[in-house]
């Protein structure tokens, strides 16, 4: 009897234990981290590529789908420089698009499509760029893309290209020529307006700001300067951006300095048709011809260094609280000048070469508008291919930009754009 009672008790306990185990929630499976795939350098490169192509609008210019170009198609890309970091990225983007075309079309050997990138050895050298354009047209490329240094410098060559059935697209900088098939660029007015908003926030909506443009001949530079100044004028009443200076017009300021030091009267301004058209702008134009017979010699002008000219700009704008520079060279020039004169100013620049990124991390630059040169190079090849196939192009292709500060520069998404 006792044995039966013990056996029954054991049976009840086992049943209760089984029920308790069944009532407990199942534990989630422990992930097997040993099987988790680590990001390879190839994965990282592809993610970086797609990040840059993913912000292009329209999105069709971020891939080569459906571009069934003929074997051995020859694309030509001309930049404003040959080896600078920015133009190297343009070249890489163009080469990536060509690689994607060859893979998609299974072209090998002599059938491969190819791209030749070229640019002046001295950055922004107009004459050298025009000579390069002549040489490229003599090779009869299937299509040509160019970042025009001077918006009016290549019109004769573009006429020749049209006569020979060579479609032309522009990227980075626009041309005044009417026969351009597509333009690929940053929305410079929008990007510069955003820079103005950030500067206004940092300055508490008060203060005078100055714009330093890198090249008065470039439509891109003018768009950046005008976009920034317009945002300040229209939406930030406590601020002013009345003075716009251009780095290629330093000789005009040199003449003012020489005249002031020599006690000569200021030369009369000679307004050209182009000046008349832009007379409503806030650009500072000190071009002049003397009507009093006082000649300013070339030797006298050469005695005034660039540093003295920039210092003169600051001396004549003592209340400057912020500076907007339209490219990397202009930005670093202002950083150096502020350091030399021990002046405190909020500086915003364009692009992101190594020098600028370092200055941003050190707090010498407040922010950067970072363009997408890789995307420009890629989209330029797509646009050229669409020209060749006569499949039509958008007039304007926007390759996007990224606002970068010391606070977000280490974000993975930002790093991919850099």
C-alpha positions as a Markdown table, in Angstrom:
| # | Residue | x | y | z |
|---|---|---|---|---|
| 1 | Unk | 0.0 | 0.0 | 0.0 |
| 2 | Unk | 2.8 | 2.3 | 1.0 |
| 3 | Unk | 4.7 | 1.6 | -2.2 |
| 4 | Unk | 1.6 | 2.4 | -4.3 |
| 5 | Unk | 1.2 | 5.7 | -2.5 |
| 6 | Unk | 4.9 | 6.7 | -3.2 |
| 7 | Unk | 4.5 | 5.7 | -6.8 |
| 8 | Unk | 1.4 | 7.8 | -7.2 |
| 9 | Unk | 3.1 | 10.8 | -5.5 |
| 10 | Unk | 6.0 | 10.6 | -7.9 |
| 11 | Unk | 3.6 | 10.4 | -10.8 |
| 12 | Unk | 1.8 | 13.5 | -9.7 |
| 13 | Unk | 5.1 | 15.4 | -9.2 |
| 14 | Unk | 6.3 | 14.4 | -12.7 |
| 15 | Unk | 3.0 | 15.6 | -14.2 |
| 16 | Unk | 3.2 | 18.9 | -12.4 |
| 17 | Unk | 6.8 | 19.4 | -13.5 |
| 18 | Unk | 5.9 | 18.7 | -17.1 |
| 19 | Unk | 3.0 | 21.2 | -17.0 |
| 20 | Unk | 5.3 | 23.9 | -15.5 |
| 21 | Unk | 7.9 | 23.4 | -18.2 |
| 22 | Unk | 5.2 | 23.6 | -20.9 |
| 23 | Unk | 3.8 | 26.8 | -19.5 |
| 24 | Unk | 7.1 | 28.7 | -19.6 |
| 25 | Unk | 7.7 | 30.9 | -22.7 |
| 26 | Unk | 10.1 | 29.7 | -25.2 |
| 27 | Unk | 13.5 | 31.4 | -25.0 |
| 28 | Unk | 14.6 | 33.1 | -28.2 |
| 29 | Unk | 17.3 | 31.4 | -30.2 |
| 30 | Unk | 20.7 | 32.8 | -29.3 |
| 31 | Unk | 22.1 | 34.3 | -32.5 |
| 32 | Unk | 25.1 | 32.5 | -33.8 |
| 33 | Unk | 27.5 | 35.4 | -34.1 |
| 34 | Unk | 30.1 | 33.1 | -35.6 |
| 35 | Unk | 28.0 | 32.9 | -38.8 |
| 36 | Unk | 27.2 | 36.6 | -39.0 |
| 37 | Unk | 28.7 | 38.1 | -42.2 |
| 38 | Unk | 31.2 | 40.8 | -41.6 |
| 39 | Unk | 31.3 | 43.8 | -44.0 |
| 40 | Unk | 34.2 | 43.3 | -46.4 |
| 41 | Unk | 36.0 | 46.1 | -48.2 |
| 42 | Unk | 34.1 | 45.2 | -51.3 |
| 43 | Unk | 30.8 | 45.6 | -49.4 |
| 44 | Unk | 31.9 | 49.0 | -48.0 |
| 45 | Unk | 32.8 | 50.2 | -51.5 |
| 46 | Unk | 29.5 | 49.1 | -52.9 |
| 47 | Unk | 27.6 | 50.8 | -50.1 |
| 48 | Unk | 29.6 | 54.0 | -50.7 |
| 49 | Unk | 28.9 | 53.9 | -54.4 |
| 50 | Unk | 25.2 | 53.4 | -53.9 |
| 51 | Unk | 25.0 | 56.2 | -51.4 |
| 52 | Unk | 26.4 | 58.6 | -53.9 |
| 53 | Unk | 24.3 | 57.3 | -56.8 |
| 54 | Unk | 21.2 | 57.1 | -54.7 |
| 55 | Unk | 20.8 | 60.9 | -54.3 |
| 56 | Unk | 20.9 | 61.7 | -58.0 |
| 57 | Unk | 17.7 | 63.0 | -59.4 |
| 58 | Unk | 16.2 | 61.7 | -61.6 |
| 59 | Unk | 17.2 | 58.3 | -60.4 |
| 60 | Unk | 17.7 | 57.0 | -63.9 |
| 61 | Unk | 21.0 | 58.8 | -64.0 |
| 62 | Unk | 22.3 | 56.6 | -61.1 |
| 63 | Unk | 22.4 | 53.4 | -63.1 |
| 64 | Unk | 23.1 | 52.1 | -66.6 |
| 65 | Unk | 19.9 | 50.0 | -67.1 |
| 66 | Unk | 18.8 | 49.8 | -70.7 |
| 67 | Unk | 21.8 | 51.7 | -72.2 |
| 68 | Unk | 22.6 | 49.4 | -75.0 |
| 69 | Unk | 25.4 | 51.4 | -76.6 |
| 70 | Unk | 27.5 | 50.0 | -79.4 |
| 71 | Unk | 30.8 | 48.1 | -78.8 |
| 72 | Unk | 33.9 | 50.3 | -78.5 |
| 73 | Unk | 31.9 | 53.5 | -77.7 |
| 74 | Unk | 34.2 | 56.3 | -76.7 |
| 75 | Unk | 33.1 | 58.7 | -74.0 |
| 76 | Unk | 35.1 | 61.9 | -73.4 |
| 77 | Unk | 35.1 | 63.7 | -70.0 |
| 78 | Unk | 36.9 | 67.1 | -69.6 |
| 79 | Unk | 37.3 | 68.7 | -66.1 |
| 80 | Unk | 38.6 | 71.9 | -64.8 |
| 81 | Unk | 41.7 | 70.2 | -63.4 |
| 82 | Unk | 43.7 | 67.0 | -63.9 |
| 83 | Unk | 44.8 | 65.6 | -60.5 |
| 84 | Unk | 43.0 | 67.5 | -57.8 |
| 85 | Unk | 40.9 | 65.5 | -55.3 |
| 86 | Unk | 37.6 | 66.7 | -56.6 |
| 87 | Unk | 38.3 | 66.0 | -60.3 |
| 88 | Unk | 39.8 | 62.6 | -59.3 |
| 89 | Unk | 36.4 | 61.7 | -57.9 |
| 90 | Unk | 34.7 | 62.8 | -61.1 |
| 91 | Unk | 37.0 | 60.5 | -63.0 |
| 92 | Unk | 36.3 | 57.6 | -60.7 |
| 93 | Unk | 32.6 | 58.0 | -61.1 |
| 94 | Unk | 32.8 | 58.1 | -64.9 |
| 95 | Unk | 35.0 | 55.0 | -64.9 |
| 96 | Unk | 32.6 | 53.2 | -62.6 |
| 97 | Unk | 29.7 | 53.9 | -65.1 |
| 98 | Unk | 31.8 | 52.6 | -67.9 |
| 99 | Unk | 32.7 | 49.4 | -65.9 |
| 100 | Unk | 29.0 | 48.9 | -65.2 |
| 101 | Unk | 28.2 | 49.3 | -68.9 |
| 102 | Unk | 30.8 | 46.7 | -69.9 |
| 103 | Unk | 29.5 | 44.2 | -67.3 |
| 104 | Unk | 25.9 | 44.8 | -68.3 |
| 105 | Unk | 26.6 | 44.4 | -72.0 |
| 106 | Unk | 29.2 | 41.6 | -71.6 |
| 107 | Unk | 31.7 | 43.6 | -73.6 |
| 108 | Unk | 35.3 | 42.3 | -73.5 |
| 109 | Unk | 38.6 | 43.1 | -75.2 |
| 110 | Unk | 38.3 | 45.5 | -78.1 |
| 111 | Unk | 34.5 | 45.6 | -77.7 |
| 112 | Unk | 34.7 | 47.4 | -74.3 |
| 113 | Unk | 33.4 | 50.9 | -74.1 |
| 114 | Unk | 35.9 | 53.4 | -72.7 |
| 115 | Unk | 36.2 | 56.8 | -71.2 |
| 116 | Unk | 39.1 | 59.2 | -71.4 |
| 117 | Unk | 39.2 | 61.9 | -68.6 |
| 118 | Unk | 41.4 | 64.9 | -69.2 |
| 119 | Unk | 41.8 | 68.4 | -67.6 |
| 120 | Unk | 44.3 | 71.2 | -67.5 |
| 121 | Unk | 47.5 | 70.7 | -65.5 |
| 122 | Unk | 47.0 | 74.1 | -64.0 |
| 123 | Unk | 43.5 | 74.0 | -62.4 |
| 124 | Unk | 41.0 | 76.5 | -64.0 |
| 125 | Unk | 43.3 | 77.4 | -66.9 |
| 126 | Unk | 40.8 | 78.4 | -69.6 |
| 127 | Unk | 43.2 | 78.4 | -72.5 |
| 128 | Unk | 44.5 | 74.9 | -71.7 |
| 129 | Unk | 41.0 | 73.6 | -71.3 |
| 130 | Unk | 40.0 | 74.9 | -74.7 |
| 131 | Unk | 43.1 | 73.3 | -76.3 |
| 132 | Unk | 42.2 | 70.0 | -74.6 |
| 133 | Unk | 38.6 | 70.3 | -76.0 |
| 134 | Unk | 40.1 | 70.9 | -79.5 |
| 135 | Unk | 42.2 | 67.8 | -79.2 |
| 136 | Unk | 39.3 | 65.7 | -78.0 |
| 137 | Unk | 37.0 | 66.8 | -80.8 |
| 138 | Unk | 39.8 | 65.8 | -83.3 |
| 139 | Unk | 39.5 | 62.2 | -81.9 |
| 140 | Unk | 35.8 | 62.2 | -82.7 |
| 141 | Unk | 34.4 | 60.8 | -79.4 |
| 142 | Unk | 30.9 | 59.3 | -79.4 |
| 143 | Unk | 29.9 | 62.0 | -76.9 |
| 144 | Unk | 31.6 | 64.6 | -74.7 |
| 145 | Unk | 31.0 | 66.0 | -71.3 |
| 146 | Unk | 32.8 | 69.1 | -69.9 |
| 147 | Unk | 32.9 | 71.2 | -66.8 |
| 148 | Unk | 33.3 | 74.6 | -68.4 |
| 149 | Unk | 35.7 | 77.0 | -66.6 |
| 150 | Unk | 34.5 | 80.0 | -68.5 |
| 151 | Unk | 30.8 | 79.9 | -69.4 |
| 152 | Unk | 31.4 | 81.5 | -72.8 |
| 153 | Unk | 34.9 | 80.2 | -73.7 |
| 154 | Unk | 33.9 | 77.0 | -75.7 |
| 155 | Unk | 31.1 | 78.1 | -78.0 |
| 156 | Unk | 33.1 | 77.9 | -81.2 |
| 157 | Unk | 34.2 | 74.3 | -80.3 |
| 158 | Unk | 30.6 | 73.4 | -79.4 |
| 159 | Unk | 29.5 | 74.6 | -82.9 |
| 160 | Unk | 32.1 | 72.2 | -84.3 |
| 161 | Unk | 30.9 | 69.4 | -82.2 |
| 162 | Unk | 27.3 | 69.9 | -83.4 |
| 163 | Unk | 28.5 | 70.0 | -87.0 |
| 164 | Unk | 30.2 | 66.6 | -86.5 |
| 165 | Unk | 27.3 | 65.0 | -84.7 |
| 166 | Unk | 29.1 | 64.8 | -81.3 |
| 167 | Unk | 26.6 | 65.5 | -78.6 |
| 168 | Unk | 27.8 | 67.7 | -75.7 |
| 169 | Unk | 26.7 | 67.7 | -72.1 |
| 170 | Unk | 28.0 | 69.8 | -69.2 |
| 171 | Unk | 28.5 | 68.9 | -65.6 |
| 172 | Unk | 29.6 | 70.8 | -62.5 |
| 173 | Unk | 29.4 | 74.1 | -64.3 |
| 174 | Unk | 27.0 | 75.4 | -66.9 |
| 175 | Unk | 27.7 | 76.9 | -70.3 |
| 176 | Unk | 25.8 | 79.8 | -72.0 |
| 177 | Unk | 25.7 | 77.7 | -75.2 |
| 178 | Unk | 22.2 | 76.8 | -76.4 |
| 179 | Unk | 22.9 | 73.4 | -77.9 |
| 180 | Unk | 24.0 | 71.6 | -74.6 |
| 181 | Unk | 22.0 | 68.3 | -74.4 |
| 182 | Unk | 22.0 | 68.1 | -70.5 |
| 183 | Unk | 23.5 | 69.8 | -67.5 |
| 184 | Unk | 24.6 | 67.8 | -64.5 |
| 185 | Unk | 25.3 | 69.7 | -61.3 |
| 186 | Unk | 24.5 | 70.5 | -57.7 |
| 187 | Unk | 21.5 | 72.8 | -57.2 |
| 188 | Unk | 23.9 | 75.6 | -56.2 |
| 189 | Unk | 21.3 | 78.1 | -55.3 |
| 190 | Unk | 19.5 | 75.7 | -53.0 |
| 191 | Unk | 22.7 | 74.5 | -51.4 |
| 192 | Unk | 24.0 | 78.0 | -50.8 |
| 193 | Unk | 20.7 | 79.1 | -49.4 |
| 194 | Unk | 20.9 | 76.3 | -46.9 |
| 195 | Unk | 24.4 | 77.4 | -45.9 |
| 196 | Unk | 23.0 | 80.9 | -45.3 |
| 197 | Unk | 20.3 | 79.5 | -43.0 |
| 198 | Unk | 22.9 | 77.6 | -40.9 |
| 199 | Unk | 25.1 | 80.7 | -40.7 |
| 200 | Unk | 22.1 | 82.8 | -39.6 |
| 201 | Unk | 21.2 | 80.4 | -36.9 |
| 202 | Unk | 24.8 | 80.3 | -35.6 |
| 203 | Unk | 25.1 | 84.1 | -35.6 |
| 204 | Unk | 21.7 | 84.6 | -33.9 |
| 205 | Unk | 20.2 | 86.2 | -37.0 |
| 206 | Unk | 22.5 | 89.2 | -36.6 |
| 207 | Unk | 25.6 | 90.5 | -38.3 |
| 208 | Unk | 27.3 | 91.3 | -41.6 |
| 209 | Unk | 28.6 | 88.5 | -43.8 |
| 210 | Unk | 31.0 | 88.5 | -46.7 |
| 211 | Unk | 31.0 | 86.2 | -49.8 |
| 212 | Unk | 34.3 | 85.2 | -51.5 |
| 213 | Unk | 33.8 | 83.7 | -54.9 |
| 214 | Unk | 36.4 | 81.6 | -56.6 |
| 215 | Unk | 35.8 | 82.7 | -60.2 |
| 216 | Unk | 33.6 | 85.4 | -61.6 |
| 217 | Unk | 33.6 | 83.7 | -65.1 |
| 218 | Unk | 31.9 | 80.6 | -63.7 |
| 219 | Unk | 28.1 | 80.5 | -63.7 |
| 220 | Unk | 28.3 | 78.0 | -60.9 |
| 221 | Unk | 30.2 | 80.4 | -58.7 |
| 222 | Unk | 27.8 | 83.2 | -59.4 |
| 223 | Unk | 24.8 | 80.9 | -58.6 |
| 224 | Unk | 26.4 | 80.1 | -55.2 |
| 225 | Unk | 27.1 | 83.7 | -54.4 |
| 226 | Unk | 23.7 | 84.9 | -55.5 |
| 227 | Unk | 21.9 | 82.0 | -53.7 |
| 228 | Unk | 23.6 | 82.8 | -50.4 |
| 229 | Unk | 23.1 | 86.6 | -50.7 |
| 230 | Unk | 19.5 | 86.2 | -51.7 |
| 231 | Unk | 18.6 | 84.0 | -48.7 |
| 232 | Unk | 20.2 | 86.5 | -46.3 |
| 233 | Unk | 18.4 | 89.5 | -47.9 |
| 234 | Unk | 15.0 | 87.8 | -48.2 |
| 235 | Unk | 14.7 | 85.9 | -44.9 |
| 236 | Unk | 17.2 | 87.3 | -42.4 |
| 237 | Unk | 16.4 | 91.0 | -41.8 |
| 238 | Unk | 18.9 | 91.3 | -39.0 |
| 239 | Unk | 21.8 | 90.4 | -41.4 |
| 240 | Unk | 23.4 | 91.7 | -44.5 |
| 241 | Unk | 25.5 | 90.2 | -47.3 |
| 242 | Unk | 26.3 | 93.3 | -49.3 |
| 243 | Unk | 29.9 | 92.5 | -50.4 |
| 244 | Unk | 30.8 | 89.8 | -52.9 |
| 245 | Unk | 34.5 | 89.5 | -53.9 |
| 246 | Unk | 36.0 | 87.3 | -56.6 |
| 247 | Unk | 39.4 | 85.7 | -56.4 |
| 248 | Unk | 40.1 | 86.3 | -60.1 |
| 249 | Unk | 39.6 | 90.1 | -59.7 |
| 250 | Unk | 42.3 | 90.7 | -57.1 |
| 251 | Unk | 44.2 | 93.0 | -59.6 |
| 252 | Unk | 41.3 | 95.4 | -59.5 |
| 253 | Unk | 41.6 | 95.7 | -55.7 |
| 254 | Unk | 45.4 | 96.0 | -56.1 |
| 255 | Unk | 44.8 | 99.1 | -58.3 |
| 256 | Unk | 42.7 | 100.6 | -55.5 |
| 257 | Unk | 45.4 | 99.9 | -53.0 |
| 258 | Unk | 48.1 | 101.5 | -55.1 |
| 259 | Unk | 46.0 | 104.5 | -55.8 |
| 260 | Unk | 45.1 | 105.0 | -52.2 |
| 261 | Unk | 48.8 | 104.7 | -51.1 |
| 262 | Unk | 49.9 | 107.1 | -53.8 |
| 263 | Unk | 47.2 | 109.6 | -53.1 |
| 264 | Unk | 45.7 | 109.2 | -56.6 |
| 265 | Unk | 42.0 | 109.6 | -57.3 |
| 266 | Unk | 39.9 | 106.5 | -57.7 |
| 267 | Unk | 39.6 | 105.4 | -61.3 |
| 268 | Unk | 36.3 | 105.7 | -63.0 |
| 269 | Unk | 34.4 | 102.5 | -63.5 |
| 270 | Unk | 33.8 | 101.4 | -67.0 |
| 271 | Unk | 30.5 | 99.6 | -67.2 |
| 272 | Unk | 30.3 | 96.8 | -69.8 |
| 273 | Unk | 27.1 | 95.4 | -71.2 |
| 274 | Unk | 27.6 | 92.4 | -68.9 |
| 275 | Unk | 28.0 | 94.7 | -65.9 |
| 276 | Unk | 24.9 | 96.6 | -66.9 |
| 277 | Unk | 22.8 | 93.4 | -67.0 |
| 278 | Unk | 23.9 | 92.6 | -63.4 |
| 279 | Unk | 23.7 | 96.1 | -62.1 |
| 280 | Unk | 21.1 | 95.0 | -59.6 |
| 281 | Unk | 23.4 | 92.5 | -57.9 |
| 282 | Unk | 25.5 | 93.2 | -54.8 |
| 283 | Unk | 28.7 | 92.2 | -56.5 |
| 284 | Unk | 31.7 | 94.4 | -55.8 |
| 285 | Unk | 33.2 | 95.4 | -59.1 |
| 286 | Unk | 36.3 | 97.6 | -58.8 |
| 287 | Unk | 37.3 | 97.5 | -62.5 |
| 288 | Unk | 38.3 | 100.9 | -63.6 |
| 289 | Unk | 40.1 | 103.0 | -66.2 |
| 290 | Unk | 41.7 | 106.3 | -65.2 |
| 291 | Unk | 40.3 | 109.4 | -66.9 |
| 292 | Unk | 42.9 | 111.7 | -65.3 |
| 293 | Unk | 46.0 | 110.3 | -67.0 |
| 294 | Unk | 47.4 | 108.8 | -63.9 |
| 295 | Unk | 48.8 | 105.4 | -64.9 |
| 296 | Unk | 49.1 | 102.5 | -62.4 |
| 297 | Unk | 52.1 | 100.5 | -63.6 |
| 298 | Unk | 52.2 | 96.7 | -63.7 |
| 299 | Unk | 55.3 | 96.8 | -61.5 |
| 300 | Unk | 53.3 | 98.7 | -58.8 |
| 301 | Unk | 50.5 | 96.2 | -59.0 |
| 302 | Unk | 52.9 | 93.2 | -58.6 |
| 303 | Unk | 54.3 | 94.7 | -55.4 |
| 304 | Unk | 50.9 | 94.2 | -53.7 |
| 305 | Unk | 50.7 | 90.5 | -52.5 |
| 306 | Unk | 47.5 | 88.5 | -52.4 |
| 307 | Unk | 47.7 | 88.5 | -48.6 |
| 308 | Unk | 47.7 | 92.3 | -48.6 |
| 309 | Unk | 44.7 | 92.3 | -50.9 |
| 310 | Unk | 42.7 | 90.0 | -48.6 |
| 311 | Unk | 43.8 | 92.0 | -45.6 |
| 312 | Unk | 42.5 | 95.1 | -47.4 |
| 313 | Unk | 39.1 | 93.4 | -47.9 |
| 314 | Unk | 39.0 | 92.7 | -44.1 |
| 315 | Unk | 40.1 | 96.2 | -43.3 |
| 316 | Unk | 37.2 | 97.6 | -45.4 |
| 317 | Unk | 34.7 | 95.3 | -43.7 |
| 318 | Unk | 35.6 | 95.5 | -40.0 |
| 319 | Unk | 32.2 | 94.3 | -38.8 |
| 320 | Unk | 32.2 | 91.0 | -40.7 |
| 321 | Unk | 30.9 | 88.1 | -38.5 |
| 322 | Unk | 30.6 | 85.4 | -41.2 |
| 323 | Unk | 32.2 | 84.4 | -44.4 |
| 324 | Unk | 30.8 | 82.2 | -47.2 |
| 325 | Unk | 33.4 | 80.8 | -49.6 |
| 326 | Unk | 32.3 | 79.2 | -52.8 |
| 327 | Unk | 35.0 | 76.5 | -53.1 |
| 328 | Unk | 37.7 | 74.9 | -51.1 |
| 329 | Unk | 40.5 | 77.2 | -52.2 |
| 330 | Unk | 38.4 | 80.3 | -51.1 |
| 331 | Unk | 37.5 | 78.7 | -47.8 |
| 332 | Unk | 41.1 | 77.9 | -46.9 |
| 333 | Unk | 42.2 | 81.3 | -47.9 |
| 334 | Unk | 39.7 | 82.8 | -45.4 |
| 335 | Unk | 40.8 | 80.4 | -42.7 |
| 336 | Unk | 44.4 | 81.5 | -43.1 |
| 337 | Unk | 43.5 | 85.1 | -43.2 |
| 338 | Unk | 41.4 | 84.9 | -40.0 |
| 339 | Unk | 44.2 | 83.1 | -38.2 |
| 340 | Unk | 46.8 | 85.7 | -39.3 |
| 341 | Unk | 44.6 | 88.6 | -38.3 |
| 342 | Unk | 43.3 | 86.8 | -35.2 |
| 343 | Unk | 39.8 | 87.5 | -36.3 |
| 344 | Unk | 36.8 | 85.4 | -35.2 |
| 345 | Unk | 34.4 | 84.7 | -38.0 |
| 346 | Unk | 32.0 | 81.9 | -38.9 |
| 347 | Unk | 33.3 | 80.4 | -42.1 |
| 348 | Unk | 31.3 | 78.1 | -44.4 |
| 349 | Unk | 32.9 | 76.5 | -47.5 |
| 350 | Unk | 32.1 | 74.3 | -50.4 |
| 351 | Unk | 33.5 | 70.8 | -51.1 |
| 352 | Unk | 35.5 | 68.5 | -48.8 |
| 353 | Unk | 39.2 | 68.1 | -49.7 |
| 354 | Unk | 41.5 | 66.9 | -47.0 |
| 355 | Unk | 42.6 | 70.3 | -45.9 |
| 356 | Unk | 39.0 | 71.5 | -45.5 |
| 357 | Unk | 37.9 | 68.4 | -43.6 |
| 358 | Unk | 40.9 | 68.8 | -41.2 |
| 359 | Unk | 39.9 | 72.5 | -40.7 |
| 360 | Unk | 36.3 | 71.5 | -40.0 |
| 361 | Unk | 37.4 | 69.0 | -37.3 |
| 362 | Unk | 39.6 | 71.6 | -35.7 |
| 363 | Unk | 36.8 | 74.1 | -35.6 |
| 364 | Unk | 38.3 | 76.5 | -38.1 |
| 365 | Unk | 35.4 | 76.0 | -40.5 |
| 366 | Unk | 31.8 | 76.0 | -39.2 |
| 367 | Unk | 30.4 | 73.8 | -42.0 |
| 368 | Unk | 30.8 | 72.5 | -45.6 |
| 369 | Unk | 28.5 | 72.1 | -48.5 |
| 370 | Unk | 29.8 | 68.7 | -49.9 |
| 371 | Unk | 29.0 | 68.0 | -53.5 |
| 372 | Unk | 28.8 | 64.7 | -55.2 |
| 373 | Unk | 31.6 | 64.7 | -57.8 |
| 374 | Unk | 31.6 | 60.9 | -58.1 |
| 375 | Unk | 27.9 | 61.1 | -58.9 |
| 376 | Unk | 28.5 | 63.8 | -61.5 |
| 377 | Unk | 31.1 | 61.6 | -63.3 |
| 378 | Unk | 28.7 | 58.6 | -63.3 |
| 379 | Unk | 25.7 | 60.6 | -64.4 |
| 380 | Unk | 27.7 | 62.3 | -67.1 |
| 381 | Unk | 28.4 | 58.9 | -68.8 |
| 382 | Unk | 24.7 | 58.0 | -68.5 |
| 383 | Unk | 23.7 | 61.3 | -70.1 |
| 384 | Unk | 26.2 | 60.9 | -72.9 |
| 385 | Unk | 25.0 | 57.3 | -73.5 |
| 386 | Unk | 21.4 | 58.6 | -73.7 |
| 387 | Unk | 22.5 | 61.2 | -76.2 |
| 388 | Unk | 24.1 | 58.5 | -78.4 |
| 389 | Unk | 21.0 | 56.3 | -78.2 |
| 390 | Unk | 18.8 | 59.4 | -78.8 |
| 391 | Unk | 16.6 | 58.3 | -75.9 |
| 392 | Unk | 16.3 | 61.9 | -74.5 |
| 393 | Unk | 17.8 | 63.6 | -71.5 |
| 394 | Unk | 16.5 | 65.8 | -68.7 |
| 395 | Unk | 17.7 | 69.4 | -69.2 |
| 396 | Unk | 18.9 | 69.5 | -65.5 |
| 397 | Unk | 20.2 | 66.5 | -63.5 |
| 398 | Unk | 20.7 | 67.2 | -59.8 |
| 399 | Unk | 23.5 | 65.2 | -58.1 |
| 400 | Unk | 22.7 | 66.3 | -54.6 |
| 401 | Unk | 24.8 | 67.6 | -51.7 |
| 402 | Unk | 25.4 | 67.0 | -48.0 |
| 403 | Unk | 25.6 | 69.5 | -45.2 |
| 404 | Unk | 28.6 | 68.5 | -43.1 |
| 405 | Unk | 29.7 | 69.9 | -39.7 |
| 406 | Unk | 32.1 | 68.7 | -36.9 |
| 407 | Unk | 29.0 | 67.2 | -35.2 |
| 408 | Unk | 28.0 | 64.9 | -38.0 |
| 409 | Unk | 31.2 | 64.2 | -39.9 |
| 410 | Unk | 31.8 | 60.9 | -38.2 |
| 411 | Unk | 28.3 | 59.5 | -39.1 |
| 412 | Unk | 28.5 | 56.6 | -41.4 |
| 413 | Unk | 26.2 | 58.1 | -44.0 |
| 414 | Unk | 28.2 | 61.3 | -44.1 |
| 415 | Unk | 31.5 | 59.4 | -44.3 |
| 416 | Unk | 30.1 | 57.5 | -47.4 |
| 417 | Unk | 29.5 | 60.9 | -49.1 |
| 418 | Unk | 33.0 | 62.0 | -48.2 |
